[in-house]
């Protein structure tokens, strides 16, 4: 008998927060744990100065394209307050 395993790959849009710089960073990835680790190891030029970064928001998607589209939408907001409201609303659910 053969067993087939269904591997369900998810992609994420995420928001990190740096208490050092008081800034958010918005990104998307297929491996959230590895991506945060890379940010906190200084392997990302843009986020290097904000270490340590804390994960404050994630949103799952079925495809990389959907996660990236949401990343671009959140980045277009350019509003610290609007991002804070999104994070706060997600924590109350």
Residue pairs with C-beta under 8 A, 6 or more apart in sequence:
9 30
10 30
10 60
10 61
10 62
11 28
11 29
11 30
11 60
11 61
11 62
11 63
11 64
11 66
11 67
12 28
12 29
12 30
12 32
12 58
12 59
12 60
12 61
12 67
13 26
13 27
13 28
13 58
13 59
13 61
13 67
13 68
13 70
13 71
13 74
14 26
14 27
14 28
14 29
14 32
14 35
14 36
14 55
14 57
14 58
14 59
15 24
15 25
15 26
15 55
15 56
15 57
15 58
15 74
15 83
15 86
15 87
16 24
16 25
16 26
16 27
16 36
16 39
16 47
16 50
16 53
16 54
16 55
16 56
17 23
17 24
17 25
17 53
17 54
17 56
18 24
18 25
18 47
18 50
18 51
18 52
18 53
18 54
19 52
19 54
20 49
20 50
20 51
20 52
21 49
21 50
23 50
24 56
24 80
24 83
25 39
25 46
25 47
25 50
25 53
26 71
26 74
26 75
26 83
27 35
27 71
28 64
28 67
28 68
28 70
28 71
29 35
29 67
30 64
32 55
32 58
36 53
36 55
38 44
39 47
39 51
39 53
40 51
40 52
40 53
42 48
42 51
47 53
56 87
57 86
57 87
57 90
59 67
59 70
59 90
61 67
61 70
74 83
74 86
77 83
